[in-house]
Amino acid sequence: MNRIGALIWKDVLIEARSRQFIGAMLAFTLIVIVTLNFAFDLIREQRETNGAGALWIAILFAGLIGIGRSIAVERDRGTLDGLILSPIEGGSLFLGKFGAALLSIIVVEAIALPVFAALYDLPALDPLVIGIVLAGSIGLAALGTLFSAVTSGIRSREVLLPLLLFPLLIPILIAAVRATANVFEGDRDGTLRWINLMLGFDAIFIVLSYLGFGFLIED
Amino acid sequence: MATLLNRRDRWLNLTGIAGLIVVSIGLYMAFAYAPTDRVQGHAQRIFYVHVPMAWLAYLAYGVLFVGAVGYLWKKDMKWDRLARSSAELGFLFTTLVLITGALWGRPIWGTWWQWEARLTTTLVLWFIYLGYFMLRSYAGDRERAARHSAVLGLIGAIDIPIIHQSVEWWRTLHPEPVVLNTGGPNLPDSMLYTVLVTFVGFTILYAYLVGMKYRVEAARDEITEREMTRMFTTSSETASPSTSPQRISPASGGMED
């Protein structure tokens, strides 16, 4: 547990000093939120369902550019070897990188959600929506970290990562969009099965990634 | 060694011939024996190809999964060969099930495509296969390609039922299963026999094709290995300082496994 904490702290320190990730993720998320308004007209009719979709597209893209690179930067900086040589087994290494990834996306969401709520007059700061965003982000961060390791050594990783990640994230995307739209429309009971689906997904893929991560970084 | 290979070849060829015969009988039955559907007309006959293709699309993924688990566990290339052989056929059958489904859907549903649970899941399966191949082709050395694609295959296998569940809750319109449902098969006997014959025929054909593909992959692995060994030995014998570093570096990739 201490080791995982140290790994997360390491990434937090690097981020605090370099500010290379969260700034980029945040700027990107905000421009996506604004751009999607021109595609879907988020202030007229059906803005509840369209708004939920726009919010999740923005979160998905933020995850892609932030989390998707989290292992690749270790490789580029030459620090991946250090991590592999350290007395931390693959599973804990995964939890550390996953924790840091989740933290970074939560920071981005903490700023993007109020902006989204203000721009489109939708209850994006409802505690239930925040819960849904957290449940969805966990799954996104878990598979994002895992496939970041898969694609880290590959030159055309920007193309490959979404191709691998998007199909596998479909349950999270469907559940998160539906649940968020339910809250926006005022149907709070309808969200329950979607939240359960997301939590189940999160649990399964955290365990699988924990077990599989060692296979991916041993080279 | 030679006789062993020959015997294996003979079995493989027999499987291929058997598959061809049963598929031919099945296709004959589909057109001559099975009655014309009262509501759907001749378009219904695509069912006899469509259902086996759908089954094989998922069976092939099941075999890929077995190969992936086997490889991660034993670290033996033969499991990876099985996985990649089955993946290629699975991709073919997934493509065919999507095409035959669209051809049937156009006259019956009035549209090529519906965003319904089973269709959507199969389309996602197609993309997972596609990602699997792209990962393999980008991954570089064989050992890493095998390891990484095995993890992807495993994650995909666990994810597919969840994808199906999520899409099912999302929307549904596919005709209910008529062969495998709880009240027993819900179609005339002649149609049932026909689909069973094509089902068995195409499954045998799949087994044959996996066997053939496995042989091709084994031969390809052996060629790579021989080339590596040859490059390594010749470069160390000639020991020309200008060329040897480039020649040794690919060889070292092959020596790792």
Interface residues (C-beta under 8 A of the other chain):
Chain A: L143 L146 V150 T151 G153 I154 R155 S156 L160 L163 L164 F166 P167 L168 I170 P171 I174 A175 R178 R193 W194 L197 G200 F201 I204 F205 L208 G212 F215 L216 E218 D219
Chain B: L72 V124 F127 I128 L130 G131 M134 L135 Y138 A139 G140 E143 R144 R147 H148 A150 V151 L152 L154 I155 G156 I158 D159 I162 I163 Q165 S166 V167 W169 W170
